[in-house]
Amino acid sequence: MNEALIFDKISKFLLHEVKERNANCVVIGISGGIDSTVAAFVAAKSLGPKKVLGLMIPDYSVTPKVDVKDGIEISKQLGINYKLIDITKGKKILLKGFPNNRLARGNFLVRLRMSILYYYAAAKSGLVLGTADKSELQLGYFTKHGDGGADIFPIADLYKTEIREFAKYLGVPSRIIEKVSSARIWKGQTAEGEIGVNYETIDKILKNIPVDSISIKSKLPKIQNVKDKEIRLVVEWIESNRHKHELELPICKLS
């Protein structure tokens, strides 16, 4: 993995997109997790910190305070403009009387955050910077018109395990790199717990299957040191989320 070359390509992508779209800045949701942190690092180093606005949008019924603390510290470290917007009470008011469905509420939270990012992007004549990685996009592990609905996706051609390596190169603090991945859409939720497979195994599977055409009805491949059950789980995720790939996302292609 050539981290310097990857950074150069992503940097050129960001500079090109901002210039071509006549944007004044990029607006990014800072969650305190590795993907948003890596995206913020690259944006700040490529565009300059004054052209990056980081928004922390916690719902404290599901967002750990340490995530907000990490988000603020990362923003200060990078020297970017940032704002904390607590939506705990607002979300509760909006959902009053709605059916109590955990997944629907979780997706609503993601879309509410994206709406706020777009509000600020419109007000600042900026672009919303997506933070999804390749593993999440290929699995369909994202919310349609939520975290899958940004203007540009600079790190979306890197698998989660590659993001972790790239983060070390960028100088991301180890506590962020080692943090358990979570969309924070309900209390105690983790990505690997929900998917049922760890990211090291997920990425190994994704690299060894035809993601665009694989089906649970297909003869699934054998992958060294990977259980058949794990391959089936990943393929089931991909197949059940194909509808999320109806729109082509503006991704920085590295290969």
Backbone as CSV, one residue per row, in Angstrom:
resi,resn,N_x,N_y,N_z,CA_x,CA_y,CA_z,C_x,C_y,C_z
1,MET,0.851,-1.194,0.000,0.000,0.000,0.000,0.891,1.251,0.000
2,ASN,0.746,2.068,-1.016,1.557,3.286,-1.143,0.751,4.471,-0.612
3,GLU,0.925,4.753,0.666,0.118,5.791,1.317,0.355,7.180,0.714
4,ALA,1.594,7.464,0.347,1.909,8.781,-0.225,1.177,8.988,-1.549
5,LEU,1.143,7.948,-2.371,0.446,8.030,-3.663,-1.058,8.164,-3.448
6,ILE,-1.597,7.421,-2.487,-3.026,7.502,-2.166,-3.386,8.919,-1.719
7,PHE,-2.573,9.481,-0.843,-2.830,10.843,-0.379,-2.794,11.828,-1.549
8,ASP,-1.833,11.660,-2.434,-1.699,12.559,-3.582,-2.944,12.502,-4.469
9,LYS,-3.445,11.293,-4.724,-4.624,11.145,-5.583,-5.873,11.738,-4.931
10,ILE,-6.048,11.473,-3.645,-7.214,12.011,-2.941,-7.132,13.529,-2.867
11,SER,-5.942,14.048,-2.609,-5.752,15.482,-2.527,-6.097,16.172,-3.850
12,LYS,-5.625,15.593,-4.955,-5.929,16.157,-6.275,-7.424,16.080,-6.574
13,PHE,-8.061,14.993,-6.142,-9.510,14.828,-6.308,-10.260,15.939,-5.575
14,LEU,-9.892,16.182,-4.331,-10.561,17.213,-3.536,-10.362,18.602,-4.138
15,LEU,-9.141,18.908,-4.505,-8.851,20.219,-5.089,-9.619,20.422,-6.394
16,HIS,-9.687,19.363,-7.211,-10.399,19.437,-8.483,-11.891,19.646,-8.264
17,GLU,-12.489,18.862,-7.370,-13.932,18.937,-7.145,-14.341,20.300,-6.577
18,VAL,-13.580,20.798,-5.634,-13.891,22.098,-5.032,-13.800,23.202,-6.079
19,LYS,-12.773,23.148,-6.915,-12.601,24.165,-7.955,-13.686,24.068,-9.019
20,GLU,-13.934,22.847,-9.510,-14.907,22.642,-10.591,-16.321,23.031,-10.177
21,ARG,-16.637,22.854,-8.914,-17.990,23.150,-8.434,-18.107,24.542,-7.796
22,ASN,-17.020,25.305,-7.905,-17.007,26.671,-7.365,-17.411,26.712,-5.892
23,ALA,-16.908,25.746,-5.134,-17.240,25.667,-3.713,-16.262,26.488,-2.878
24,ASN,-16.764,27.066,-1.808,-15.908,27.831,-0.902,-15.227,26.952,0.138
25,CYS,-15.845,25.796,0.401,-15.332,24.936,1.469,-15.956,23.550,1.358
26,VAL,-15.561,22.662,2.262,-16.245,21.371,2.407,-16.793,21.288,3.828
27,VAL,-17.942,20.644,3.962,-18.585,20.463,5.265,-18.601,18.970,5.565
28,ILE,-18.120,18.596,6.736,-17.978,17.183,7.074,-18.539,16.911,8.467
29,GLY,-19.232,15.793,8.610,-19.709,15.369,9.915,-18.582,14.694,10.667
30,ILE,-18.210,15.224,11.809,-17.123,14.675,12.629,-17.739,13.810,13.727
31,SER,-17.581,12.502,13.596,-18.222,11.581,14.540,-17.298,11.129,15.661
32,GLY,-15.995,11.353,15.494,-15.042,10.819,16.458,-14.555,9.439,16.073
33,GLY,-15.072,8.905,14.945,-14.644,7.600,14.449,-13.527,7.729,13.429
34,ILE,-13.008,6.588,12.986,-11.834,6.603,12.120,-12.118,7.160,10.731
35,ASP,-13.254,6.811,10.124,-13.521,7.263,8.756,-13.649,8.778,8.673
36,SER,-14.444,9.365,9.544,-14.619,10.820,9.491,-13.323,11.533,9.861
37,THR,-12.541,10.939,10.749,-11.271,11.546,11.137,-10.287,11.535,9.971
38,VAL,-10.180,10.401,9.287,-9.285,10.312,8.129,-9.720,11.288,7.040
39,ALA,-11.017,11.359,6.780,-11.533,12.282,5.771,-11.216,13.734,6.154
40,ALA,-11.352,14.059,7.435,-11.054,15.413,7.900,-9.566,15.727,7.772
41,PHE,-8.717,14.768,8.100,-7.266,14.952,7.985,-6.885,15.252,6.539
42,VAL,-7.396,14.433,5.615,-7.052,14.610,4.203,-7.567,15.945,3.686
43,ALA,-8.793,16.298,4.056,-9.376,17.557,3.596,-8.584,18.752,4.111
44,ALA,-8.248,18.735,5.392,-7.512,19.850,5.985,-6.124,19.995,5.386
45,LYS,-5.460,18.864,5.161,-4.109,18.888,4.592,-4.117,19.261,3.113
46,SER,-5.196,18.958,2.412,-5.274,19.211,0.969,-5.786,20.610,0.648
47,LEU,-6.852,21.010,1.324,-7.523,22.274,1.011,-7.080,23.415,1.909
48,GLY,-6.482,23.048,3.046,-6.189,24.043,4.070,-7.287,24.026,5.111
49,PRO,-6.955,24.137,6.392,-7.956,23.997,7.465,-9.101,24.999,7.404
50,LYS,-8.846,26.191,6.879,-9.896,27.213,6.851,-10.979,26.909,5.815
51,LYS,-10.729,25.933,4.953,-11.738,25.549,3.963,-12.477,24.277,4.369
52,VAL,-12.367,23.924,5.639,-13.049,22.732,6.162,-13.895,23.129,7.364
53,LEU,-15.172,22.799,7.319,-16.080,23.013,8.450,-16.506,21.655,8.985
54,GLY,-16.167,21.391,10.227,-16.549,20.131,10.853,-17.746,20.319,11.763
55,LEU,-18.766,19.482,11.575,-19.956,19.548,12.427,-20.053,18.285,13.274
56,MET,-20.123,18.461,14.574,-20.408,17.351,15.478,-21.882,17.433,15.818
57,ILE,-22.625,16.352,15.513,-24.086,16.398,15.634,-24.540,15.227,16.517
58,PRO,-24.250,15.297,17.813,-24.586,14.169,18.683,-26.062,14.087,19.049
59,ASP,-26.506,12.864,19.200,-27.773,12.574,19.872,-27.341,11.822,21.121
60,TYR,-27.353,12.503,22.266,-26.738,11.943,23.467,-27.462,10.720,24.023
61,SER,-28.607,10.382,23.445,-29.255,9.140,23.862,-28.519,7.930,23.277
62,VAL,-27.694,8.169,22.237,-26.937,7.073,21.621,-25.457,7.418,21.411
63,THR,-25.100,8.697,21.465,-23.730,9.127,21.204,-22.913,9.184,22.492
64,PRO,-21.844,8.393,22.605,-20.985,8.492,23.794,-20.285,9.852,23.844
65,LYS,-20.161,10.414,25.026,-19.521,11.726,25.167,-18.068,11.697,24.711
66,VAL,-17.418,10.538,24.787,-16.018,10.442,24.356,-15.887,10.707,22.856
67,ASP,-16.929,10.360,22.081,-16.885,10.629,20.637,-16.869,12.129,20.365
68,VAL,-17.676,12.862,21.107,-17.716,14.319,20.948,-16.387,14.924,21.391
69,LYS,-15.866,14.433,22.498,-14.565,14.908,23.002,-13.480,14.670,21.960
70,ASP,-13.459,13.470,21.380,-12.463,13.151,20.347,-12.643,14.036,19.115
71,GLY,-13.903,14.261,18.735,-14.187,15.104,17.570,-13.680,16.521,17.747
72,ILE,-13.894,17.078,18.938,-13.430,18.440,19.229,-11.902,18.497,19.225
73,GLU,-11.277,17.503,19.842,-9.811,17.488,19.904,-9.193,17.352,18.511
74,ILE,-9.796,16.512,17.663,-9.296,16.350,16.295,-9.461,17.656,15.519
75,SER,-10.604,18.295,15.668,-10.864,19.568,14.973,-9.854,20.631,15.393
76,LYS,-9.569,20.703,16.690,-8.586,21.672,17.192,-7.189,21.333,16.689
77,GLN,-6.873,20.044,16.674,-5.554,19.613,16.191,-5.341,20.016,14.735
78,LEU,-6.381,19.870,13.925,-6.283,20.199,12.503,-6.426,21.695,12.241
79,GLY,-6.978,22.417,13.194,-7.171,23.852,13.020,-8.362,24.198,12.141
80,ILE,-9.318,23.252,12.011,-10.482,23.514,11.167,-11.573,24.226,11.970
81,ASN,-12.451,24.919,11.272,-13.625,25.491,11.919,-14.552,24.340,12.319
82,TYR,-15.162,24.440,13.485,-16.061,23.362,13.907,-17.211,23.923,14.739
83,LYS,-18.274,23.126,14.786,-19.473,23.525,15.531,-20.117,22.285,16.137
84,LEU,-20.578,22.406,17.356,-21.284,21.321,18.039,-22.775,21.614,18.022
85,ILE,-23.553,20.670,17.473,-25.001,20.842,17.359,-25.678,19.648,18.030
86,ASP,-26.237,19.867,19.207,-26.902,18.809,19.971,-28.337,18.629,19.451
87,ILE,-28.622,17.457,18.889,-29.960,17.224,18.329,-30.791,16.245,19.177
88,THR,-30.361,16.000,20.400,-31.053,15.024,21.255,-32.532,15.369,21.437
89,LYS,-32.807,16.593,21.884,-34.200,16.998,22.131,-34.966,17.172,20.828
90,GLY,-34.292,17.736,19.824,-34.956,17.963,18.542,-35.432,16.681,17.899
91,LYS,-34.593,15.645,17.912,-34.988,14.353,17.333,-36.168,13.762,18.094
92,LYS,-36.131,13.895,19.421,-37.206,13.349,20.251,-38.535,14.023,19.929
93,ILE,-38.493,15.345,19.749,-39.719,16.092,19.420,-40.249,15.676,18.046
94,LEU,-39.349,15.557,17.073,-39.753,15.201,15.713,-40.377,13.808,15.645
95,LEU,-39.891,12.895,16.470,-40.361,11.503,16.409,-41.521,11.213,17.363
96,LYS,-41.986,12.219,18.077,-43.091,12.013,19.013,-44.331,11.506,18.272
97,GLY,-44.836,10.372,18.703,-46.032,9.796,18.103,-45.750,8.888,16.914
98,PHE,-44.486,8.806,16.493,-44.128,7.931,15.374,-44.072,6.477,15.844
99,PRO,-44.252,5.503,14.936,-44.103,4.094,15.307,-42.716,3.843,15.893
100,ASN,-42.646,3.020,16.910,-41.375,2.746,17.583,-40.637,1.603,16.875
101,ASN,-39.842,1.962,15.880,-39.066,0.985,15.121,-37.594,1.383,15.200
102,ARG,-36.765,0.513,15.751,-35.369,0.869,16.023,-34.594,1.209,14.753
103,LEU,-34.752,0.391,13.705,-34.020,0.644,12.468,-34.487,1.927,11.795
104,ALA,-35.810,2.140,11.758,-36.350,3.354,11.143,-35.858,4.599,11.884
105,ARG,-35.823,4.529,13.204,-35.348,5.654,14.003,-33.851,5.897,13.783
106,GLY,-33.093,4.804,13.668,-31.659,4.926,13.422,-31.379,5.578,12.081
107,ASN,-32.089,5.148,11.046,-31.917,5.736,9.714,-32.378,7.193,9.688
108,PHE,-33.440,7.486,10.437,-33.915,8.877,10.536,-32.828,9.773,11.128
109,LEU,-32.142,9.272,12.144,-31.076,10.036,12.785,-29.959,10.350,11.787
110,VAL,-29.589,9.359,10.982,-28.530,9.560,9.982,-28.971,10.596,8.945
111,ARG,-30.216,10.510,8.500,-30.731,11.457,7.491,-30.890,12.865,8.085
112,LEU,-31.235,12.935,9.350,-31.345,14.237,10.016,-29.974,14.908,10.061
113,ARG,-28.958,14.149,10.394,-27.600,14.693,10.409,-27.186,15.163,9.022
114,MET,-27.508,14.369,7.996,-27.133,14.759,6.638,-27.871,16.026,6.216
115,SER,-29.116,16.185,6.634,-29.871,17.402,6.329,-29.187,18.634,6.922
116,ILE,-28.673,18.480,8.139,-27.967,19.588,8.786,-26.669,19.908,8.063
117,LEU,-25.953,18.870,7.642,-24.717,19.087,6.872,-25.017,19.848,5.585
118,TYR,-26.099,19.471,4.910,-26.464,20.154,3.666,-26.943,21.584,3.920
119,TYR,-27.576,21.818,5.045,-27.994,23.188,5.382,-26.761,24.089,5.459
120,TYR,-25.768,23.621,6.208,-24.550,24.425,6.366,-23.776,24.533,5.052
121,ALA,-23.773,23.459,4.262,-23.093,23.511,2.970,-23.745,24.556,2.064
122,ALA,-25.076,24.619,2.085,-25.790,25.612,1.279,-25.506,27.026,1.781
123,ALA,-25.495,27.177,3.092,-25.265,28.502,3.677,-23.841,28.994,3.439
124,LYS,-22.905,28.071,3.341,-21.495,28.428,3.172,-21.006,28.268,1.731
125,SER,-21.915,27.894,0.824,-21.536,27.588,-0.574,-20.443,26.512,-0.603
126,GLY,-20.694,25.454,0.144,-19.724,24.374,0.255,-20.249,23.059,-0.278
127,LEU,-19.411,22.034,-0.184,-19.762,20.676,-0.579,-19.794,19.787,0.660
128,VAL,-20.750,18.870,0.706,-20.800,17.905,1.801,-19.830,16.770,1.490
129,LEU,-18.902,16.557,2.412,-17.869,15.538,2.235,-18.324,14.223,2.854
130,GLY,-18.499,13.197,2.040,-18.894,11.883,2.544,-17.724,11.171,3.191
131,THR,-18.014,10.339,4.185,-16.941,9.669,4.934,-16.993,8.149,4.815
132,ALA,-17.835,7.637,3.928,-17.969,6.188,3.791,-16.705,5.574,3.198
133,ASP,-16.404,4.330,3.589,-15.270,3.608,3.018,-15.775,2.510,2.080
134,LYS,-14.866,1.844,1.405,-15.218,0.851,0.385,-15.937,-0.348,0.981
135,SER,-15.527,-0.773,2.160,-16.163,-1.923,2.806,-17.638,-1.643,3.054
136,GLU,-17.929,-0.474,3.611,-19.317,-0.105,3.903,-20.144,0.006,2.626
137,LEU,-19.572,0.627,1.603,-20.323,0.827,0.366,-20.609,-0.493,-0.340
138,GLN,-19.630,-1.393,-0.384,-19.856,-2.671,-1.057,-20.845,-3.546,-0.295
139,LEU,-20.809,-3.470,1.016,-21.774,-4.219,1.829,-23.172,-3.596,1.754
140,GLY,-23.223,-2.313,1.444,-24.489,-1.585,1.561,-24.739,-1.188,3.001
141,TYR,-23.654,-1.102,3.777,-23.772,-0.742,5.190,-23.755,0.784,5.340
142,PHE,-24.799,1.393,4.847,-24.971,2.833,4.953,-26.449,3.138,4.775
143,THR,-26.838,4.356,5.100,-28.235,4.760,4.998,-28.465,5.501,3.689
144,LYS,-29.425,5.022,2.928,-29.791,5.681,1.680,-30.260,7.108,1.973
145,HIS,-29.713,8.068,1.219,-30.022,9.485,1.410,-29.589,9.988,2.791
146,GLY,-28.729,9.213,3.444,-28.140,9.633,4.710,-26.645,9.759,4.488
147,ASP,-25.852,8.883,5.128,-24.404,8.929,4.914,-24.028,8.481,3.502
148,GLY,-24.993,7.923,2.759,-24.747,7.571,1.359,-25.158,8.672,0.398
149,GLY,-25.459,9.872,0.914,-25.997,10.932,0.068,-25.171,12.201,0.006
150,ALA,-23.868,12.113,0.233,-23.019,13.305,0.217,-22.640,13.711,-1.207
151,ASP,-21.937,14.857,-1.319,-21.538,15.372,-2.635,-20.306,14.666,-3.200
152,ILE,-19.330,14.410,-2.341,-18.094,13.753,-2.785,-17.618,12.777,-1.709
153,PHE,-16.964,11.709,-2.155,-16.497,10.654,-1.249,-15.002,10.416,-1.482
154,PRO,-14.140,11.104,-0.731,-12.697,11.014,-0.985,-12.030,9.704,-0.577
155,ILE,-12.580,8.999,0.425,-11.897,7.786,0.919,-12.680,6.518,0.597
156,ALA,-13.629,6.609,-0.324,-14.543,5.495,-0.587,-13.959,4.385,-1.436
157,ASP,-12.707,4.523,-1.876,-12.064,3.429,-2.611,-11.029,2.720,-1.746
158,LEU,-11.124,2.943,-0.440,-10.250,2.275,0.525,-11.087,1.387,1.439
159,TYR,-10.674,0.122,1.569,-11.343,-0.782,2.505,-11.075,-0.320,3.944
160,LYS,-11.914,-0.781,4.876,-11.771,-0.368,6.277,-10.373,-0.676,6.811
161,THR,-9.847,-1.847,6.505,-8.514,-2.195,6.985,-7.453,-1.288,6.365
162,GLU,-7.669,-0.845,5.137,-6.738,0.086,4.488,-6.856,1.476,5.104
163,ILE,-8.069,1.847,5.493,-8.282,3.129,6.170,-7.447,3.184,7.448
164,ARG,-7.418,2.078,8.172,-6.646,2.038,9.422,-5.159,2.239,9.158
165,GLU,-4.640,1.622,8.098,-3.233,1.796,7.740,-2.959,3.226,7.275
166,PHE,-3.857,3.750,6.470,-3.722,5.114,5.962,-3.763,6.120,7.113
167,ALA,-4.579,5.832,8.115,-4.707,6.704,9.283,-3.374,6.833,10.010
168,LYS,-2.646,5.739,10.108,-1.322,5.778,10.759,-0.383,6.705,9.997
169,TYR,-0.433,6.612,8.679,0.413,7.453,7.823,0.077,8.937,8.020
170,LEU,-1.210,9.245,8.176,-1.651,10.635,8.319,-1.367,11.205,9.707
171,GLY,-1.101,10.314,10.666,-0.854,10.769,12.029,-2.091,10.838,12.891
172,VAL,-3.113,10.074,12.531,-4.339,10.016,13.340,-4.004,9.359,14.684
173,PRO,-4.480,9.904,15.793,-4.193,9.323,17.112,-4.613,7.854,17.191
174,SER,-3.821,7.059,17.891,-4.060,5.613,17.975,-5.412,5.296,18.618
175,ARG,-5.884,6.139,19.536,-7.170,5.863,20.186,-8.324,5.898,19.177
176,ILE,-8.178,6.699,18.128,-9.200,6.754,17.083,-9.081,5.525,16.187
177,ILE,-7.866,5.171,15.838,-7.630,4.021,14.962,-8.146,2.729,15.604
178,GLU,-7.971,2.620,16.907,-8.335,1.390,17.627,-9.785,1.381,18.099
179,LYS,-10.506,2.458,17.912,-11.895,2.544,18.383,-12.793,1.582,17.608
180,VAL,-13.693,0.919,18.305,-14.631,0.000,17.660,-15.550,0.775,16.740
181,SER,-15.684,0.314,15.484,-16.489,1.014,14.489,-17.974,0.930,14.822
182,SER,-18.655,2.088,14.770,-20.086,2.125,15.063,-20.731,3.301,14.355
183,ALA,-21.941,3.072,13.838,-22.705,4.160,13.219,-23.421,5.000,14.272
184,ARG,-23.426,4.536,15.535,-24.072,5.244,16.642,-25.537,5.565,16.343
185,ILE,-26.254,4.588,15.821,-27.659,4.847,15.514,-28.600,4.273,16.579
186,TRP,-28.064,3.426,17.455,-28.774,3.073,18.684,-27.739,2.705,19.733
187,LYS,-28.149,2.695,20.970,-27.213,2.503,22.077,-26.562,1.130,22.015
188,GLY,-25.232,1.110,22.111,-24.497,-0.144,22.115,-24.265,-0.745,20.744
189,GLN,-24.713,-0.061,19.694,-24.578,-0.598,18.336,-23.129,-0.548,17.877
190,THR,-22.655,-1.641,17.260,-21.346,-1.668,16.609,-21.516,-2.256,15.219
191,ALA,-20.670,-1.827,14.300,-20.771,-2.298,12.916,-20.517,-3.797,12.829
192,GLU,-19.428,-4.247,13.429,-19.072,-5.663,13.335,-20.092,-6.547,14.061
193,GLY,-20.654,-6.034,15.149,-21.674,-6.789,15.866,-22.938,-6.942,15.041
194,GLU,-23.300,-5.879,14.324,-24.512,-5.915,13.507,-24.325,-6.798,12.275
195,ILE,-23.157,-6.689,11.638,-22.884,-7.477,10.433,-22.642,-8.943,10.787
196,GLY,-21.979,-9.167,11.907,-21.713,-10.535,12.345,-20.354,-11.064,11.927
197,VAL,-19.522,-10.200,11.340,-18.188,-10.580,10.878,-17.255,-9.400,11.148
198,ASN,-15.987,-9.680,11.536,-15.059,-8.572,11.766,-14.534,-8.025,10.437
199,TYR,-14.044,-6.784,10.465,-13.665,-6.103,9.220,-12.464,-6.738,8.520
200,GLU,-11.558,-7.339,9.284,-10.435,-8.017,8.636,-10.950,-9.140,7.735
201,THR,-11.926,-9.883,8.234,-12.521,-10.974,7.452,-13.414,-10.433,6.343
202,ILE,-14.189,-9.405,6.642,-15.060,-8.796,5.624,-14.244,-8.364,4.417
203,ASP,-13.143,-7.657,4.675,-12.326,-7.142,3.571,-11.697,-8.273,2.769
204,LYS,-11.283,-9.331,3.458,-10.707,-10.486,2.760,-11.750,-11.113,1.832
205,ILE,-12.996,-11.193,2.300,-14.079,-11.757,1.484,-14.376,-10.844,0.296
206,LEU,-14.519,-9.556,0.550,-14.861,-8.601,-0.510,-13.828,-8.604,-1.635
207,LYS,-12.568,-8.812,-1.274,-11.489,-8.812,-2.272,-11.452,-10.108,-3.086
208,ASN,-12.221,-11.114,-2.646,-12.166,-12.421,-3.304,-13.490,-12.869,-3.911
209,ILE,-14.436,-11.947,-4.036,-15.718,-12.286,-4.659,-16.091,-11.216,-5.689
210,PRO,-16.884,-11.579,-6.702,-17.371,-10.573,-7.656,-18.551,-9.818,-7.037
211,VAL,-18.259,-8.730,-6.330,-19.258,-8.019,-5.531,-20.482,-7.622,-6.346
212,ASP,-20.275,-7.172,-7.572,-21.384,-6.661,-8.395,-22.344,-7.743,-8.880
213,SER,-21.880,-8.997,-8.891,-22.729,-10.055,-9.451,-22.977,-11.232,-8.511
214,ILE,-22.333,-11.243,-7.365,-22.466,-12.372,-6.444,-23.906,-12.507,-5.954
215,SER,-24.328,-13.734,-5.779,-25.674,-14.010,-5.278,-25.598,-15.139,-4.270
216,ILE,-26.517,-15.133,-3.325,-26.566,-16.197,-2.327,-26.866,-17.537,-2.982
217,LYS,-27.441,-17.483,-4.197,-27.741,-18.711,-4.941,-26.522,-19.216,-5.716
218,SER,-25.495,-18.376,-5.794,-24.272,-18.768,-6.498,-23.506,-19.801,-5.680
219,LYS,-22.584,-20.479,-6.354,-21.656,-21.346,-5.643,-20.614,-20.438,-5.009
220,LEU,-20.639,-20.353,-3.694,-19.766,-19.424,-2.997,-18.336,-19.961,-2.952
221,PRO,-17.350,-19.089,-3.098,-15.951,-19.535,-3.144,-15.445,-19.989,-1.784
222,LYS,-14.363,-20.725,-1.806,-13.647,-21.078,-0.586,-12.517,-20.068,-0.422
223,ILE,-12.406,-19.508,0.757,-11.363,-18.516,1.030,-10.570,-18.986,2.246
224,GLN,-9.280,-19.020,2.098,-8.417,-19.545,3.152,-8.614,-18.798,4.474
225,ASN,-8.767,-19.559,5.537,-8.933,-19.047,6.902,-10.218,-18.247,7.106
226,VAL,-11.191,-18.451,6.206,-12.493,-17.796,6.343,-13.574,-18.871,6.372
227,LYS,-14.480,-18.790,7.324,-15.548,-19.776,7.454,-16.617,-19.566,6.387
228,ASP,-17.208,-20.662,5.927,-18.292,-20.578,4.939,-19.435,-19.710,5.456
229,LYS,-19.709,-19.806,6.751,-20.788,-19.021,7.361,-20.512,-17.532,7.221
230,GLU,-19.248,-17.136,7.372,-18.881,-15.720,7.275,-19.038,-15.219,5.843
231,ILE,-18.658,-16.039,4.874,-18.820,-15.675,3.461,-20.300,-15.496,3.151
232,ARG,-21.119,-16.410,3.639,-22.564,-16.340,3.389,-23.172,-15.082,4.004
233,LEU,-22.754,-14.739,5.218,-23.264,-13.531,5.877,-22.943,-12.275,5.071
234,VAL,-21.709,-12.181,4.584,-21.299,-11.018,3.798,-22.082,-10.945,2.493
235,VAL,-22.245,-12.080,1.815,-22.987,-12.114,0.553,-24.455,-11.751,0.787
236,GLU,-25.018,-12.201,1.893,-26.406,-11.851,2.218,-26.544,-10.340,2.418
237,TRP,-25.570,-9.724,3.075,-25.586,-8.265,3.251,-25.541,-7.558,1.904
238,ILE,-24.646,-8.007,1.045,-24.500,-7.385,-0.280,-25.796,-7.501,-1.067
239,GLU,-26.360,-8.703,-1.093,-27.547,-8.955,-1.914,-28.767,-8.185,-1.394
240,SER,-28.913,-8.113,-0.094,-30.091,-7.438,0.468,-30.005,-5.919,0.328
241,ASN,-28.812,-5.411,0.038,-28.630,-3.950,-0.042,-28.325,-3.449,-1.451
242,ARG,-28.568,-4.266,-2.458,-28.264,-3.838,-3.832,-29.038,-2.577,-4.233
243,HIS,-30.221,-2.393,-3.690,-31.037,-1.221,-4.025,-30.333,0.081,-3.657
244,LYS,-29.348,0.003,-2.763,-28.640,1.212,-2.350,-27.627,1.687,-3.390
245,HIS,-27.417,0.878,-4.412,-26.442,1.233,-5.435,-27.103,1.716,-6.721
246,GLU,-28.337,2.196,-6.618,-29.059,2.678,-7.784,-28.423,3.956,-8.345
247,LEU,-27.868,4.767,-7.461,-27.235,6.009,-7.893,-25.730,5.874,-7.772
248,GLU,-25.019,6.320,-8.794,-23.557,6.264,-8.764,-23.035,7.385,-7.874
249,LEU,-22.165,7.031,-6.934,-21.631,8.018,-6.022,-20.353,8.644,-6.567
250,PRO,-20.127,9.944,-6.306,-18.924,10.615,-6.780,-17.720,10.259,-5.922
251,ILE,-17.083,9.141,-6.275,-16.002,8.561,-5.492,-14.636,8.902,-6.100
252,CYS,-13.657,9.108,-5.251,-12.277,9.271,-5.693,-11.724,7.898,-6.014
253,LYS,-11.545,7.571,-7.291,-11.056,6.265,-7.710,-9.529,6.221,-7.606
254,LEU,-9.031,5.241,-6.882,-7.588,5.138,-6.650,-6.901,4.180,-7.601
255,SER,-7.660,3.234,-8.166,-7.046,2.232,-9.042,-7.300,2.565,-10.484
